[in-house]
């Protein structure tokens, strides 16, 4: 029994399931979780000293790679001045100014501590602004674990085969309407059936919690038009896509402007951070200016702000960064698809920018229903082979692969060679 397995045995005695987040569980691929001790660049090392090329990147924020020296320096300097004040600081003002300058749809922003908190708060603001109760979400899109949104959710809920969650009263989801991703007609029908009642439509502009599912041509623009026509707000959940697809996120990448946007840990350089922001008139419903209450002692934490500022400034200072990363990803996922086709497999490779997913299914994956046709046992076998050969991937068919600027050509060639050897075997 290796050290990770020993730690997992200990963990199961004191932590539910032995993990502090279900997406870290390896049960769906028949392994014990790898317990990580350190990371640098595009690589991780576990308790047994095994080294992995990392395609999870702490679930997205490590776009520059792990332990970037300038981010580390900013964190160390901030920590030396104090870990938490529970008071206003210069750095949170500078962070807000930077986000507003980079994302045209955002005129005001409020810092929080996680993507879940950001989404929960954005929906509350949308309801307060519109005076309406109902929201529309899409099957397979995951927006955190707040009660109202654990309906037809993706991510770990999908991996576990759980349709929702125990402990959520029926009343909490009464005002949550669900639609099929990439189906504008379905959304239009919901507006028709609930006239003047829908406060907002929330969507992952690239669905990245049921694998990676790109928006169909015109889908996001169509949502914008439907919301405008019906007096509802459009919320982009950019916890994954924000500052990953482009410097202004998916909304810049696709050219569609939402009313509210939520961000996650990428704006903290990997530290526990979230934020929501949007038009001034919408954000000014939030206390202490308006009547929508939201608060948090650790919001705008000085160490997290320092890490996030360092990362975003590095991204903003390099005008060619996203072109290079996305071009690298295009080649990588293109070569993956070629390898699958050469092996005569019917599997699908979906990707947008530096987000990608290999689906073990024979037909196109465009929504939740088609994603669920994937052969999870085939995925598990392939994933186990990746881990054995030093490639760290998400232990779920329904999560993304994340490329970073720290992945070298050698790293990517190695990952593809492991896949090709597996396909040939």
Secondary structure by P-SEA (a helix, b strand, c coil): ccaaaaaaaaaaacccccccccccccccccccbbbbccccccccccccccccccccccccccccccccaaaaaaaaaaaaaccccccccaaaaaaaaaaaaccccccbbbbbccaaaaaaaaaaaaaaaacccbbbbbcccccccccccccccccccccccccccccccccccccbbbbccccaaaaaaaaaaccccccbbbbccccccccccccccaaaaaaaaaaaaccbbbbbcccccccccccccccccccccccbbbbccccccccccccccccccccccccccccbbbbbcccccaaaaaaaaaaaaaaaaccaaaaaaaaaaaaaaaaaaaaaaaacccbbbbbcccbbbbbccccccccccccccccaaaaaaaaaaaaaacccccccccbbbbbcccccaaaaaaaaaaaaaaaac
